[in-house]
Structure formats: structure tokens, C-alpha cells
Amino acid sequence: MGRTVRLGRGGEFDLIRRLAEEGSLPPEVMIGPGDDGAVLAGGWVVSTDLSIEGVHFERAWITNEEVGFRAAAAAVSDLAAMAADPVGLLVSCAAAPNGEVDVEAVQTGIRALAQSVGACVIGGDLSRSPGPLILDVVAIGRADWPVQRDGAEPGDHVWVTGRLGGAAAAVRAWTSGAAPSATARAAFARPSPRVAEARCLVEQEAVDAMIDLSDGLAGDAAHIAAASGVSITLEATRLPIGEGLEGLGRDVALDLALHGGEDYELCFVTDPGAVDADGFRARFGVEVTRVGTVGEGEGVWLVDDEGPARRLERGGFDHWAVEGTT
Amino acid sequence: MGRTVRLGRGGEFDLIRRLAEEGSLPPEVMIGPGDDGAVLAGGWVVSTDLSIEGVHFERAWITNEEVGFRAAAAAVSDLAAMAADPVGLLVSCAAAPNGEVDVEAVQTGIRALAQSVGACVIGGDLSRSPGPLILDVVAIGRADWPVQRDGAEPGDHVWVTGRLGGAAAAVRAWTSGAAPSATARAAFARPSPRVAEARCLVEQEAVDAMIDLSDGLAGDAAHIAAASGVSITLEATRLPIGEGLEGLGRDVALDLALHGGEDYELCFVTDPGAVDADGFRARFGVEVTRVGTVGEGEGVWLVDDEGPARRLERGGFDHWAVEGTT
């Protein structure tokens, strides 16, 4: 029988809960709603990810090719989170008929991302849009051992790949009329889904739970905590803040790293001592950083220097446009 | 090795061609871009279908529940076209944050359609929209013998299920400020993907090629013709025009049946004598009508009474809004 996974709080997750009918999954569905992707018999993993102009990006910020690249990266990142090997993408695309959007450039970006992870485009749908450029990328992969969100246990360590908050810092710059740093811009425009990194971690049997960072570390760690029935305590001083973010001031940098979202890095949970951070960095050229600890209880907490731990809360559903980019 | 299928003419299909990279499909992909769905190892069939307010529907026309129902029906119809059994749907949904759209009602409609074909919702993505209600439904099913578009041979007969042009007649009424007939409205709002009908036909080994009617019989038959390297000649007097369409005049009715689109019926090709139309109707309560013949050559042709056969041409890409419903 398939099973479903408990989600963290927030409007999006309430809706997804209601959309799914718990307990009624057909036998060919091994994992249903609530994880990064659905898992089907034969180890097929399927996930879908919307990228909408005015919500997830503005066309003034990045090139059409980058729009396609990052939409595909976001979808493939869900496969990475389950340690799946990408196989194919289906791309639904709607563009206004005024010719403003170079749809072929968007496709070029999608293909470039697909090739970078050994996948290809195997289908899709194209339509006119009444306004915004709309992409929905379906990522399909295979996993021998799909990693879920529900295996974290008290005493485990919490890790993240890469650095956090760069994409959010870029959005912050654009929405205030400034140009982002090259590093922040690249974090937004050309995220690297951590496919090979995830597979390596899982082959070492190091990972108890994993998720990709799309909503921000605080919100995504909350999904692991809720699914696993544990609490997660993050340590502010350990967070790998994106390069150059310190210039924004510590509070802003911390906020972007915790809540900014769209990092498309991995957050994963292991037994203590299971990760060789130096070896990981040498192999992939990507940092891996221990950011916290799993405990009894519930929720995601932040400890910072000497103050008491404070609970981090957030909702779901909205993206950048909350900040006024409509 | 996977293979791709030749598509009929039209902008959408040119773009899909370029999006796909012919000949480079991984071995786990049995059928790639160009058919109703991609087919993966293990018989999994995956298809994706956009439904966008202002392009595919207006919210003033139908209820939110019907918006969800028909979006899911359109996606599942692609599975029917390959004789696949629906298993699960992934639903990407973006709605404006002003609360105008009852997203739960949309979900109720999606669930109702899913249940009607033995499937359930296994995942998705929810987002804010900057304006239009946007749905992308990914339909996943399984087929032991997926039917493609490329098996038509000269001498074969061409059939369709149900009646044609009803959904287009409803749109025609709405866009001219009138109310559609109840039959036409139902054809638009609550299409029935022909899942059981397709499976039955394939179990009888009757079907050489099949497609679902989303773009209109003329355009969809052109895909079969192009994929199979044949011509198809339709007979105007045989077309099963939707109930009540005769009142619009014969030319209009014929145009809606050939080019209106969004019928979500099946068009299939068989050896002569392979279909028991009376038995089909008795079993499913749905008509099945022979509408034409496969020949040598290329393209889709229409013969009407005594005039010469004329070639039917159409593009792709756009939907209702071409008629001015933006």
C-alpha cells in the first residue's frame, strides 16, 4: 500500500492535504502526496513545479534561457531530494502571442539543464497565455532507494549543501531597483540541482531524511520535522550564508538564508559522524555544512549566541510576489 | 531505444519538435515526444495538459468544480488515447490571491474526474497567480500495449467515439453572449475521457492507431496521417455532429465538428470490419461512427456529397481565445 507523509504548516500544505485522499492510494503508488515527488512501482519518481512570471521571476531580471533553466532546475531539484536519477522532463509552456517571449530560448535553457543532469525532454504541452509566461516542468526520474522526509530521529545531525540566501538576495536587490552581485544573480538564475551529491550521500547510506530547499531552510526543515515527528534546532552561527550577504547586515542575511527560498540546495539528516564534509567538498566542489540537530518535540527552532531558542514560523503558497513584485 | 513520432503541421508542433532532441532518448523511455503521452519502462504513460483561464475557459462560463473536472478530463483523455489505465494525477494550480477562485472547488472537480476513472491525486504544486487561474494536470497511467499514432495503413477505416462539436458550440454561444444548449454546455464542462472504451477496443486487437480529439478531428487526424505516412479522407455526411448543432446551419456545424476542438473523444483506425458498432454502443452507451478511410499519400481530406475532396489545413498552439475571449 502507498502511504502519505505529514506536511509542515502553511496554506499550500493544507490545500495539498485536502487534494490528496489519504489511505486511498492504488498499490502501484509507493509514495503519494506530501514528499518531494510521488514514487511509482518500478522506482519511478515524478514531481511537478510551476514557474510563473510575476510570481517566481520577472523577465526583466533574467534572460529567457535562464527562465527555462531555472524552471527545469527547480523541478529536477525535487528528484535530487529523493536521490532519484533524472530521466525525462515534460514541459508545459504558455506564452503571450505578442512574440515578446522567445519560447525557443526558454526551451534552450530547459534542454541545457536537462542535459546537465543526464535527462532529456520527452513531452509537454504548449499554449497561448493571456499574459504571464507560464512554465510547469514535470521531472521524472528513477530511484532504487527514494529518500523521504520522515526518517529523522532525535540525536541526528542536520546538514545543508552549498550556501543559502543568494537567490533571495538577488530578488531583494532587483525589487529595490539595484543590481544583485554576480554571485547572487547566478544563485537565482542558474541553480544547480544536487543530483550527483544526493546519490552519493544515499549510496553511503548516510541519509535518514532529505528535502530540497525551495521555500527556505526554516520552512523546508519544518517539513522534515513534521514528517518525522521530531523537532529541529538550527544554529544561526553555523548557517552557510551566501557569499556577499554579510554586507546586508547580519539580521537581513540570516533572514534571507532561513526564509528567502529558492536555494535548490539539499537539507538532509544523518547519524552523527556519518558525513565526510572535506571529502564531499573535494569530490563535488560544493560545501556541506552541519547546521543543526534533531531533537524530541516538534517544530523548527533557532539558537543564536546566548539567547533562548526561538521557534521559526512561516506559511506556504506565496513566493517572491509577497514582497511586491507583481 | 526510444523513438519519436512525426507530428502534423502547426506552430505548436514545430516547437515541440525542437524541444525534443530526436534520437537521444534514454533506454528507459520507450516512446518520447510526439504521441499523446511519453511511455516509460514498465508501461508507465505520462502526459501533461494546461488549462488556463482566458485561453481554455472563462470562469463566467462554468463552475470552479467544472474547471477542475475538465482540466483533469483533458489530461486523462491523453491516457485513453494510448489505451492506458489511469493511476494518478499531479496537479499544478496557480490562483490569484484575492480569494475569487474557490481552489477547493476546483480540487473537488479534479478528484471527481480522477475517481470516475479509478485514479487519485498523488501530488502537485500550488502557487499564487498574477492573474488567470492556471492548471496543469499531469496524468500517469499504465498500458500493457500503448497505442500510438503511427499504425494506420491504406485501406483502414477511421472511426470516432461520441459526437463532435458540442464543446465548440458552447464556446460559440458564450462568446456571442448567448447561453449554450444543455447538451453543448455539458460537452464543454464535463467531458468523459474514453478510458474504458479505449481499453476495450485495444483488448479486441482492433486498433492500428489512436488519438484523442483535443484540437478538432481535422487537426488530430492529421497527426495520425503524418505519423503513419498516409492520407485520411473524412466523409462529411458521416460525421456525428453534436446534438442540436444542426440549428446553426450545416456549414457551421461541420466547421465546429472538424475544427472546434476539445471534444475529448477518440479517433481510431482499424482494419475494415473490425468494429462492432452496435455492441460498442450497447456496452458503453456511446456511439462509435465510421467517419472515413485511410489512403496512400498525405494530409487530411474532406469529401462532401459530389464536390471534389478538399484538403483540411490547420495550425496548432492557440485555443478559444483566437475567437476573442481574452
Boltz contact constraints between the chains, C-beta under 6 A:
constraints:
  - contact:
      token1: [A, 12]
      token2: [B, 126]
      max_distance: 6.0
  - contact:
      token1: [A, 15]
      token2: [B, 126]
      max_distance: 6.0
  - contact:
      token1: [A, 19]
      token2: [B, 107]
      max_distance: 6.0
  - contact:
      token1: [A, 19]
      token2: [B, 121]
      max_distance: 6.0
  - contact:
      token1: [A, 20]
      token2: [B, 121]
      max_distance: 6.0
  - contact:
      token1: [A, 21]
      token2: [B, 120]
      max_distance: 6.0
  - contact:
      token1: [A, 24]
      token2: [B, 120]
      max_distance: 6.0
  - contact:
      token1: [A, 26]
      token2: [B, 87]
      max_distance: 6.0
  - contact:
      token1: [A, 28]
      token2: [B, 87]
      max_distance: 6.0
  - contact:
      token1: [A, 29]
      token2: [B, 88]
      max_distance: 6.0
  - contact:
      token1: [A, 29]
      token2: [B, 122]
      max_distance: 6.0
  - contact:
      token1: [A, 32]
      token2: [B, 122]
      max_distance: 6.0
  - contact:
      token1: [A, 33]
      token2: [B, 122]
      max_distance: 6.0
  - contact:
      token1: [A, 33]
      token2: [B, 123]
      max_distance: 6.0
  - contact:
      token1: [A, 38]
      token2: [B, 122]
      max_distance: 6.0
  - contact:
      token1: [A, 38]
      token2: [B, 123]
      max_distance: 6.0
  - contact:
      token1: [A, 42]
      token2: [B, 42]
      max_distance: 6.0
  - contact:
      token1: [A, 44]
      token2: [B, 44]
      max_distance: 6.0
  - contact:
      token1: [A, 48]
      token2: [B, 90]
      max_distance: 6.0
  - contact:
      token1: [A, 48]
      token2: [B, 92]
      max_distance: 6.0
  - contact:
      token1: [A, 48]
      token2: [B, 125]
      max_distance: 6.0
  - contact:
      token1: [A, 48]
      token2: [B, 138]
      max_distance: 6.0
  - contact:
      token1: [A, 49]
      token2: [B, 125]
      max_distance: 6.0
  - contact:
      token1: [A, 50]
      token2: [B, 92]
      max_distance: 6.0
  - contact:
      token1: [A, 50]
      token2: [B, 94]
      max_distance: 6.0
  - contact:
      token1: [A, 50]
      token2: [B, 125]
      max_distance: 6.0
  - contact:
      token1: [A, 50]
      token2: [B, 127]
      max_distance: 6.0
  - contact:
      token1: [A, 52]
      token2: [B, 94]
      max_distance: 6.0
  - contact:
      token1: [A, 54]
      token2: [B, 130]
      max_distance: 6.0
  - contact:
      token1: [A, 55]
      token2: [B, 127]
      max_distance: 6.0
  - contact:
      token1: [A, 55]
      token2: [B, 128]
      max_distance: 6.0
  - contact:
      token1: [A, 55]
      token2: [B, 130]
      max_distance: 6.0
  - contact:
      token1: [A, 87]
      token2: [B, 26]
      max_distance: 6.0
  - contact:
      token1: [A, 87]
      token2: [B, 28]
      max_distance: 6.0
  - contact:
      token1: [A, 88]
      token2: [B, 29]
      max_distance: 6.0
  - contact:
      token1: [A, 90]
      token2: [B, 48]
      max_distance: 6.0
  - contact:
      token1: [A, 92]
      token2: [B, 48]
      max_distance: 6.0
  - contact:
      token1: [A, 92]
      token2: [B, 50]
      max_distance: 6.0
  - contact:
      token1: [A, 92]
      token2: [B, 136]
      max_distance: 6.0
  - contact:
      token1: [A, 94]
      token2: [B, 50]
      max_distance: 6.0
  - contact:
      token1: [A, 94]
      token2: [B, 52]
      max_distance: 6.0
  - contact:
      token1: [A, 107]
      token2: [B, 19]
      max_distance: 6.0
  - contact:
      token1: [A, 120]
      token2: [B, 21]
      max_distance: 6.0
  - contact:
      token1: [A, 120]
      token2: [B, 24]
      max_distance: 6.0
  - contact:
      token1: [A, 121]
      token2: [B, 19]
      max_distance: 6.0
  - contact:
      token1: [A, 121]
      token2: [B, 20]
      max_distance: 6.0
  - contact:
      token1: [A, 122]
      token2: [B, 29]
      max_distance: 6.0
  - contact:
      token1: [A, 122]
      token2: [B, 32]
      max_distance: 6.0
  - contact:
      token1: [A, 122]
      token2: [B, 33]
      max_distance: 6.0
  - contact:
      token1: [A, 122]
      token2: [B, 38]
      max_distance: 6.0
  - contact:
      token1: [A, 123]
      token2: [B, 33]
      max_distance: 6.0
  - contact:
      token1: [A, 123]
      token2: [B, 38]
      max_distance: 6.0
  - contact:
      token1: [A, 125]
      token2: [B, 48]
      max_distance: 6.0
  - contact:
      token1: [A, 125]
      token2: [B, 49]
      max_distance: 6.0
  - contact:
      token1: [A, 125]
      token2: [B, 50]
      max_distance: 6.0
  - contact:
      token1: [A, 126]
      token2: [B, 12]
      max_distance: 6.0
  - contact:
      token1: [A, 126]
      token2: [B, 15]
      max_distance: 6.0
  - contact:
      token1: [A, 127]
      token2: [B, 50]
      max_distance: 6.0
  - contact:
      token1: [A, 127]
      token2: [B, 55]
      max_distance: 6.0
  - contact:
      token1: [A, 128]
      token2: [B, 55]
      max_distance: 6.0
  - contact:
      token1: [A, 128]
      token2: [B, 318]
      max_distance: 6.0
  - contact:
      token1: [A, 130]
      token2: [B, 54]
      max_distance: 6.0
  - contact:
      token1: [A, 130]
      token2: [B, 55]
      max_distance: 6.0
  - contact:
      token1: [A, 130]
      token2: [B, 132]
      max_distance: 6.0
  - contact:
      token1: [A, 130]
      token2: [B, 326]
      max_distance: 6.0
  - contact:
      token1: [A, 131]
      token2: [B, 131]
      max_distance: 6.0
  - contact:
      token1: [A, 132]
      token2: [B, 130]
      max_distance: 6.0
  - contact:
      token1: [A, 134]
      token2: [B, 134]
      max_distance: 6.0
  - contact:
      token1: [A, 136]
      token2: [B, 92]
      max_distance: 6.0
  - contact:
      token1: [A, 136]
      token2: [B, 136]
      max_distance: 6.0
  - contact:
      token1: [A, 138]
      token2: [B, 48]
      max_distance: 6.0
  - contact:
      token1: [A, 138]
      token2: [B, 138]
      max_distance: 6.0
  - contact:
      token1: [A, 318]
      token2: [B, 128]
      max_distance: 6.0
  - contact:
      token1: [A, 321]
      token2: [B, 128]
      max_distance: 6.0
  - contact:
      token1: [A, 326]
      token2: [B, 130]
      max_distance: 6.0
